């Protein structure tokens, strides 16, 4: 009888330890049960397939097109060729940068820098939440946002086949509320950057928006 009690106590300890290890996972997703075979996404996922992604970007009433071409890997390094076409001029600005973990490029040419600053705060801003892999499933929480006195969570709130400028794709919409508006960003698996976003300030003014309007990704799974 004593040995049976010891076995029972040991089993309780093992179950409790396992629950302690898995609890953060379940609370982060807010899902029960957790679906099997979930995909995960991080900034740069799919860049090895060398896609070319053309964006229309509006930032504080500055409008331009950014053609971002992921160049073939050179050893362990990959570069990004960005061709910028401002709406208010016929000028074309070319800039090649080596891709880093956080997609942060302070040392670009003076001509390109104002536009890279706007890209940095819009298309590249998801690096703040997805430099490591995040779950692509409705209800998954990607991070905390502290906006003034408000605490919000960036959460996957919708999964659906969605139409974009480049075509239709199964997309994951993440959102959080600021004032009366819901800020939104759309992710498509195996594409290295978000494909659309709309972000407002507390006054309801649109700070920036962007959308992927053209995609060349013949080697990318799901787009070949």
N, C-alpha and C positions, 0 to 999 in steps of 0.2 A: 504493500500500500504506500509506504514511504517513497519507493522508487517512482510510483505512478504520479505522486504529487510533485516530485522533482521534475519529471518530464513535462507535466502540465505547466509548471512555473517557467521552465525553460522555453516552452512554446509561446507563452504569453510575452516573454521578454523579446523573443525573435520577432513576433508580429508587431509589437510596439516599436521596435527599432526600425522595421521596414516601413511602418506608417510614418515615422518621423522623417525618414529619408524621402518618401514620396510626397508628403504633405505640401512642401513648397511648390512642387510641380503642379499638383491639382489646384491649389489656390491661385497660382499664376494664370492658369487657363480658365478657371471658373467653370469647368466642365466635368460632368460625371455621368456616364463613364467617358473616358478619353477615347476618341476615335482612333482606330489603328491605321497605320500607314500614312500619317500626316506628313505633308511636305514642310520644309523650313526654308526661310529666305534670309539672305544677308546682302548688304551692299556689295555689288560686284558679282553676285551669283550669275553665271552664264557668260561672263566677260571673255572666257577662254574660247568661246565660239566666234569671237570677233564681229559682233553686230555693229551696225551703223544706225544710230538713233537720232532723229531730227525732231527738235522741240520748238514749240512756240511758247515764248515766255513773256509774261507781263509782270513787271515789278515796279510798284509805285509810279504807274503810268509810263514807264519806259518799256517799249515793246521791241523784241528782237527774236531772231531765229538762231538756234544753236544746233549745228550739225556735229554730233559726237560720234567719232569713229574709233572703236577699240582696235588697236593695232595688234598684229600677231606677237605672241610671247617671244622675248629674247632672253633665253635662259629662264631665270625665275622672275624676270621683270616684264611688265606690260605698260605700254604707253597709250595715251588718249589724245587723238587729234581733234581739236575743237575749232570749227569754223563758225564765226559769229557774223551775222548780217543784221545790223541795226535797221529799224524801219525808217529812220529819219535821214538816212544817207545811203549812197551807193557803195560805201566803203565795205570791204570784207576783211575781217581780222582773223588770222590764223595763229593758233597757239598749240604746241604739243607739250604735254606734261606727262611725267611718269606717274602712274597710278600708285597711290599710297593707301594704307588701310582706312584712313579717315577722309579721303577725297578732299584734302585741304591744300590749296595751291596759292600761297601768298607771293611766291616769287615768279610772277608772270610779267610780261612786258607791260609798260605803262599804258599802252593803248588797249590791251586786253583786260587790265585789272578791274576797271569799273564793272565790266560784264561778268568777270569771274566772281566778283564779290556778290553779284545778284544771283548767279548760278549756285554759288556756295550756300546762300541762305534760302534757296528754293529747291532745285533738283537734287543737290547734294545734302540737304539738311537731314535726310533720313539716317545719315551716318550716326547721328546722336542716339539712335534707338536700335540700329541693326548692323553694327560692326561685327557682332556675333549673331549666329543663326537664331531666328525667331520663328515661332509656329504660324503656319498659314492655316488657320481654322477659326471659324466664327467664335467669338468670345475670348480669344487669346489676348492677353494684355502685354503690350510691348514696352511700356515704360510710364514713368510719372512726369507730369508737367506741373510746374508751380507758376501760376500766372497771377501776379499780385498776391492777394490773400487766398486765391482759389487753388485747389488741388484737383487736377484732372488726370485721367489715365488714357493713354493712347491705346485704343482697343480695336480689334477686328470686328466690325459691326455688320458687315454684309459680304456675301460671297455670291457672285452671279456672273453670267455671260454678259459682258458690257461692251458697248460700241465706243470706240475711240477714233481719233483722227487717222490712225494707221490701220484700223480694222477692228474686228471683234475678237475678244479673248476672255477666258475665264479670269476674273479679277477679284482681288481681295481689297475691300475698302476699309481703311482704318480711319477713325474719327475721334474728335474730342470737342467739347463745347466751350466756346468763349463768348460770354455775353449772350446775346440772342441767336448767335450763329453757330453752326456746326462746321468746324474745319475738317477737311477730308483729304485723304491721299489714297491713291489706288496703286496696288502692286500686282504685277503679273509674274508668276513663277518662271524662273530661268531667264528673265530679263534683268540686267544688272542694276537698273535704276528705276525709280517709280515712273509710272506712265501718265499720271495726272494728279493735280492738287489744286485746292482752293483754300486760301488762308486769309482770315479776317482779323482785324484788331477789335478791341473792346467797344469801339464806336460803330462797329458794323462796316467799316471801310475795308474793301478788298486790298490787302497788302500785296499779295502776289498770286498768280495762277500760272500753271504750265500744263502742257499736254504734248504727248508724243504723237506727232502728226505723220511721220513716215518711219518705216522700219525695214531694214535689210538684214535678215538673219537666216540665211539659207542653211546654216549648219546647226542652228539652235533647235533642240528637241521641242516639238510642238509647232515649229514655225517653218520647217523645211518644206 
